Amino acid sequence: MNLQTLAALAAGIALTGVAFVLAICAFDTNHAAARAADVDADLLNDARSNFQPLPKDMATPEFPITPSRVELGRKLFFDPRISVDGTVSCARCHQPALYGTDGLPKARGAHDKLNPRNVPTILNAALQFKAHWRGDRENVEDEAKQVLIGRSASSIPTMRAR
C-alpha cells in the first residue's frame, strides 16, 4: 500500500470514530434532557400537591382591603418620622426593588445600629402566621402597631450577633 492510500484509510477511520463519538454524545444529551424533563415534571407535580395558589389578596373580615387602608399603609411604610430616631422608614430595610429585603448580611436599624440578623422579606408577609424577625407579632397589623407605639428596651430579648 502506498502512503496516499494509508493516509486516506487513516482519515476515513478517524472520521468514522468522530461520527461515532458525536452520535453517542447526541444520544446521551437527548437522554439527559429527557431525564431532566421527567425530574422537572415530577417536582412540579409534587409542588402542586403540597402547595395551593396564593389568594387574590390578603384581605380578611377583620382587616379588609380598602383604598384608605392602602394609602395609610403606603404613607406609614415610607415615612421615617415614626422611627425612634426619626430617620428610618420601613422601606429602608424592606426595599420594594429587592423583594422586600435589603440584601445585606445584617440590617442597620435606628441610630445606624447593626441588627443581629438580616432583613426578612415582607413579600406575602400577610400570609405568615407570625410577623417580625423574632416572630413575636401576631400579624402584619400588629407589627405596624408595635412599630408605632414602640416597646420598652427591657422587654426586647437580647440577641447575640452571629
Short mmCIF file of the C-alpha atoms (twelve columns), coordinates in Angstrom:
data_MODEL
# 
_entry.id   MODEL 
# 
loop_
_atom_site.group_PDB 
_atom_site.id 
_atom_site.type_symbol 
_atom_site.label_atom_id 
_atom_site.label_alt_id 
_atom_site.label_comp_id 
_atom_site.label_asym_id 
_atom_site.label_seq_id 
_atom_site.Cartn_x 
_atom_site.Cartn_y 
_atom_site.Cartn_z 
_atom_site.pdbx_PDB_model_num 
ATOM 1   C CA . MET A 1   0.000   0.000  0.000  1 
ATOM 2   C CA . ASN A 2   1.300   3.422  -0.849 1 
ATOM 3   C CA . LEU A 3   1.441   6.399  1.513  1 
ATOM 4   C CA . GLN A 4   -1.578  8.170  -0.027 1 
ATOM 5   C CA . THR A 5   -3.777  5.102  0.386  1 
ATOM 6   C CA . LEU A 6   -2.703  4.725  4.024  1 
ATOM 7   C CA . ALA A 7   -3.394  8.395  4.700  1 
ATOM 8   C CA . ALA A 8   -6.849  8.126  3.116  1 
ATOM 9   C CA . LEU A 9   -7.611  4.979  5.122  1 
ATOM 10  C CA . ALA A 10  -6.476  6.638  8.377  1 
ATOM 11  C CA . ALA A 11  -8.598  9.719  7.614  1 
ATOM 12  C CA . GLY A 12  -11.626 7.518  6.936  1 
ATOM 13  C CA . ILE A 13  -11.159 5.626  10.200 1 
ATOM 14  C CA . ALA A 14  -10.735 8.914  12.104 1 
ATOM 15  C CA . LEU A 15  -13.902 10.392 10.558 1 
ATOM 16  C CA . THR A 16  -15.843 7.246  11.394 1 
ATOM 17  C CA . GLY A 17  -14.626 7.481  15.003 1 
ATOM 18  C CA . VAL A 18  -15.581 11.144 15.231 1 
ATOM 19  C CA . ALA A 19  -19.027 10.416 13.806 1 
ATOM 20  C CA . PHE A 20  -19.477 7.596  16.317 1 
ATOM 21  C CA . VAL A 21  -18.473 9.825  19.255 1 
ATOM 22  C CA . LEU A 22  -20.800 12.587 18.058 1 
ATOM 23  C CA . ALA A 23  -23.678 10.124 17.761 1 
ATOM 24  C CA . ILE A 24  -23.086 8.847  21.304 1 
ATOM 25  C CA . CYS A 25  -22.896 12.402 22.685 1 
ATOM 26  C CA . ALA A 26  -26.101 13.390 20.906 1 
ATOM 27  C CA . PHE A 27  -27.864 10.319 22.295 1 
ATOM 28  C CA . ASP A 28  -26.587 10.995 25.817 1 
ATOM 29  C CA . THR A 29  -27.580 14.688 25.611 1 
ATOM 30  C CA . ASN A 30  -31.072 13.760 24.419 1 
ATOM 31  C CA . HIS A 31  -31.329 11.139 27.147 1 
ATOM 32  C CA . ALA A 32  -30.135 13.582 29.825 1 
ATOM 33  C CA . ALA A 33  -32.574 16.247 28.608 1 
ATOM 34  C CA . ALA A 34  -35.458 13.762 28.711 1 
ATOM 35  C CA . ARG A 35  -34.423 12.644 32.200 1 
ATOM 36  C CA . ALA A 36  -34.215 16.302 33.375 1 
ATOM 37  C CA . ALA A 37  -37.674 16.984 31.932 1 
ATOM 38  C CA . ASP A 38  -39.065 13.986 33.836 1 
ATOM 39  C CA . VAL A 39  -37.469 15.217 37.076 1 
ATOM 40  C CA . ASP A 40  -38.890 18.725 36.477 1 
ATOM 41  C CA . ALA A 41  -42.359 17.317 35.822 1 
ATOM 42  C CA . ASP A 42  -42.192 15.190 38.982 1 
ATOM 43  C CA . LEU A 43  -41.067 18.202 41.033 1 
ATOM 44  C CA . LEU A 44  -43.869 20.356 39.633 1 
ATOM 45  C CA . ASN A 45  -46.474 17.674 40.378 1 
ATOM 46  C CA . ASP A 46  -45.096 17.279 43.913 1 
ATOM 47  C CA . ALA A 47  -45.245 21.055 44.474 1 
ATOM 48  C CA . ARG A 48  -48.820 21.234 43.165 1 
ATOM 49  C CA . SER A 49  -49.902 18.506 45.564 1 
ATOM 50  C CA . ASN A 50  -48.286 20.254 48.573 1 
ATOM 51  C CA . PHE A 51  -48.990 23.931 47.884 1 
ATOM 52  C CA . GLN A 52  -52.080 25.865 46.922 1 
ATOM 53  C CA . PRO A 53  -52.113 29.004 44.752 1 
ATOM 54  C CA . LEU A 54  -51.799 32.282 46.631 1 
ATOM 55  C CA . PRO A 55  -55.081 34.095 47.236 1 
ATOM 56  C CA . LYS A 56  -56.045 37.051 45.071 1 
ATOM 57  C CA . ASP A 57  -55.319 39.369 48.004 1 
ATOM 58  C CA . MET A 58  -54.673 39.136 51.754 1 
ATOM 59  C CA . ALA A 59  -57.983 40.616 52.906 1 
ATOM 60  C CA . THR A 60  -59.701 39.128 55.940 1 
ATOM 61  C CA . PRO A 61  -63.042 40.044 57.520 1 
ATOM 62  C CA . GLU A 62  -61.116 41.688 60.358 1 
ATOM 63  C CA . PHE A 63  -58.712 43.542 58.031 1 
ATOM 64  C CA . PRO A 64  -60.417 44.299 54.689 1 
ATOM 65  C CA . ILE A 65  -58.504 45.971 51.883 1 
ATOM 66  C CA . THR A 66  -59.816 49.461 51.248 1 
ATOM 67  C CA . PRO A 67  -58.268 52.367 49.345 1 
ATOM 68  C CA . SER A 68  -57.889 54.354 52.568 1 
ATOM 69  C CA . ARG A 69  -56.086 51.483 54.358 1 
ATOM 70  C CA . VAL A 70  -53.773 51.001 51.370 1 
ATOM 71  C CA . GLU A 71  -52.947 54.722 51.314 1 
ATOM 72  C CA . LEU A 72  -52.326 54.767 55.076 1 
ATOM 73  C CA . GLY A 73  -50.080 51.713 54.795 1 
ATOM 74  C CA . ARG A 74  -48.111 53.321 51.974 1 
ATOM 75  C CA . LYS A 75  -47.634 56.535 53.974 1 
ATOM 76  C CA . LEU A 76  -46.504 54.685 57.104 1 
ATOM 77  C CA . PHE A 77  -44.188 52.357 55.171 1 
ATOM 78  C CA . PHE A 78  -42.217 55.201 53.576 1 
ATOM 79  C CA . ASP A 79  -42.281 57.710 56.494 1 
ATOM 80  C CA . PRO A 80  -39.080 57.800 58.581 1 
ATOM 81  C CA . ARG A 81  -40.602 60.105 61.215 1 
ATOM 82  C CA . ILE A 82  -42.206 57.187 63.043 1 
ATOM 83  C CA . SER A 83  -38.873 55.542 63.879 1 
ATOM 84  C CA . VAL A 84  -37.270 56.068 67.269 1 
ATOM 85  C CA . ASP A 85  -34.651 58.418 65.811 1 
ATOM 86  C CA . GLY A 86  -36.829 59.855 63.027 1 
ATOM 87  C CA . THR A 87  -34.521 58.686 60.224 1 
ATOM 88  C CA . VAL A 88  -35.552 55.129 59.341 1 
ATOM 89  C CA . SER A 89  -38.653 54.096 57.407 1 
ATOM 90  C CA . CYS A 90  -39.770 50.518 56.836 1 
ATOM 91  C CA . ALA A 91  -38.651 50.945 53.220 1 
ATOM 92  C CA . ARG A 92  -35.032 51.458 54.293 1 
ATOM 93  C CA . CYS A 93  -34.699 47.758 55.054 1 
ATOM 94  C CA . HIS A 94  -37.685 46.328 53.179 1 
ATOM 95  C CA . GLN A 95  -36.875 47.779 49.769 1 
ATOM 96  C CA . PRO A 96  -39.534 47.096 47.139 1 
ATOM 97  C CA . ALA A 97  -36.856 46.807 44.429 1 
ATOM 98  C CA . LEU A 98  -35.192 43.981 46.413 1 
ATOM 99  C CA . TYR A 99  -38.396 41.982 47.034 1 
ATOM 100 C CA . GLY A 100 -38.942 43.465 50.480 1 
ATOM 101 C CA . THR A 101 -35.433 42.958 51.870 1 
ATOM 102 C CA . ASP A 102 -32.151 44.898 51.720 1 
ATOM 103 C CA . GLY A 103 -29.717 42.220 50.550 1 
ATOM 104 C CA . LEU A 104 -27.308 42.800 53.433 1 
ATOM 105 C CA . PRO A 105 -25.996 40.105 55.810 1 
ATOM 106 C CA . LYS A 106 -27.219 42.169 58.792 1 
ATOM 107 C CA . ALA A 107 -29.582 45.099 58.746 1 
ATOM 108 C CA . ARG A 108 -28.823 48.570 60.034 1 
ATOM 109 C CA . GLY A 109 -31.661 49.966 62.106 1 
ATOM 110 C CA . ALA A 110 -32.372 53.114 64.052 1 
ATOM 111 C CA . HIS A 111 -29.322 55.057 65.223 1 
ATOM 112 C CA . ASP A 112 -27.488 53.124 62.464 1 
ATOM 113 C CA . LYS A 113 -27.260 50.179 64.874 1 
ATOM 114 C CA . LEU A 114 -26.220 46.850 63.358 1 
ATOM 115 C CA . ASN A 115 -29.060 44.411 63.972 1 
ATOM 116 C CA . PRO A 116 -28.319 40.789 64.882 1 
ATOM 117 C CA . ARG A 117 -29.986 39.349 61.766 1 
ATOM 118 C CA . ASN A 118 -30.662 40.012 58.144 1 
ATOM 119 C CA . VAL A 119 -33.911 41.543 56.948 1 
ATOM 120 C CA . PRO A 120 -36.669 39.011 56.280 1 
ATOM 121 C CA . THR A 121 -38.690 39.602 53.148 1 
ATOM 122 C CA . ILE A 122 -42.102 41.135 53.554 1 
ATOM 123 C CA . LEU A 123 -43.261 39.689 50.252 1 
ATOM 124 C CA . ASN A 124 -46.566 37.935 51.061 1 
ATOM 125 C CA . ALA A 125 -45.949 38.644 54.768 1 
ATOM 126 C CA . ALA A 126 -49.689 38.877 55.394 1 
ATOM 127 C CA . LEU A 127 -49.852 35.102 54.807 1 
ATOM 128 C CA . GLN A 128 -47.383 34.344 57.615 1 
ATOM 129 C CA . PHE A 129 -48.753 33.024 60.882 1 
ATOM 130 C CA . LYS A 130 -46.364 35.274 62.860 1 
ATOM 131 C CA . ALA A 131 -44.663 38.520 61.934 1 
ATOM 132 C CA . HIS A 132 -41.334 40.237 62.656 1 
ATOM 133 C CA . TRP A 133 -37.945 38.558 62.654 1 
ATOM 134 C CA . ARG A 134 -38.426 37.450 66.260 1 
ATOM 135 C CA . GLY A 135 -41.869 36.011 65.481 1 
ATOM 136 C CA . ASP A 136 -43.360 37.985 68.363 1 
ATOM 137 C CA . ARG A 137 -46.065 39.790 66.375 1 
ATOM 138 C CA . GLU A 138 -49.434 38.222 65.675 1 
ATOM 139 C CA . ASN A 139 -49.757 39.596 62.139 1 
ATOM 140 C CA . VAL A 140 -48.640 42.475 59.945 1 
ATOM 141 C CA . GLU A 141 -51.193 44.790 61.550 1 
ATOM 142 C CA . ASP A 142 -49.743 44.009 64.994 1 
ATOM 143 C CA . GLU A 143 -46.264 44.661 63.577 1 
ATOM 144 C CA . ALA A 144 -47.345 48.076 62.279 1 
ATOM 145 C CA . LYS A 145 -48.927 48.926 65.636 1 
ATOM 146 C CA . GLN A 146 -45.847 47.844 67.620 1 
ATOM 147 C CA . VAL A 147 -43.628 49.984 65.410 1 
ATOM 148 C CA . LEU A 148 -45.819 52.986 66.110 1 
ATOM 149 C CA . ILE A 149 -46.185 52.553 69.883 1 
ATOM 150 C CA . GLY A 150 -42.746 51.044 70.490 1 
ATOM 151 C CA . ARG A 151 -41.645 48.655 73.186 1 
ATOM 152 C CA . SER A 152 -39.521 49.296 76.201 1 
ATOM 153 C CA . ALA A 153 -35.894 48.292 75.764 1 
ATOM 154 C CA . SER A 154 -36.095 45.984 78.782 1 
ATOM 155 C CA . SER A 155 -38.835 43.888 77.153 1 
ATOM 156 C CA . ILE A 156 -36.842 43.195 73.997 1 
ATOM 157 C CA . PRO A 157 -34.862 39.934 74.246 1 
ATOM 158 C CA . THR A 158 -31.137 40.323 73.799 1 
ATOM 159 C CA . MET A 159 -29.847 38.687 70.634 1 
ATOM 160 C CA . ARG A 160 -26.214 37.782 70.134 1 
ATOM 161 C CA . ALA A 161 -24.785 38.637 66.735 1 
ATOM 162 C CA . ARG A 162 -23.727 35.572 64.807 1 
# 
